[in-house]
Amino acid sequence: MAPADAAPLRVTVVFCPAPGAVDETALAVPPGTTLHEAFVRSGLAARHPGCETLSLGLWGRVRPGST
């Protein structure tokens, strides 16, 4: 667990809904934030219904949401 005063991490959550289309959301999250938590904070599911059933990835590799 990260200290309470740890600096937030800057992350970018990206979803490509169609060829040539990119939805990119920059976030500042506390250390320890999981992939799933970052996905939820990004608001992608509200903008692209159904995308929440897709796999999550980190640097092009599928990873569990608990990562």
Residue pairs with C-beta under 8 A, 6 or more apart in sequence:
1 32
2 30
2 31
2 32
6 30
6 31
7 31
8 28
8 29
8 30
8 31
9 28
9 29
9 30
9 31
9 33
10 26
10 27
10 28
11 26
11 27
11 28
11 29
11 33
11 38
12 24
12 25
12 26
12 27
13 24
13 25
13 27
13 38
13 39
13 41
13 42
13 44
14 22
14 23
14 24
14 25
15 22
15 23
15 44
15 48
15 51
16 22
16 23
17 23
17 48
17 51
23 44
23 47
23 48
25 42
25 43
25 44
27 38
27 41
27 42
29 37
29 38
29 41
33 41
34 65
34 66
34 67
35 56
35 58
35 63
35 64
35 65
35 66
35 67
36 56
36 65
36 66
39 45
39 52
39 56
39 65
44 51
44 52
45 51
45 52
55 62
56 62
56 63
56 64
56 65
56 67
57 63
58 67
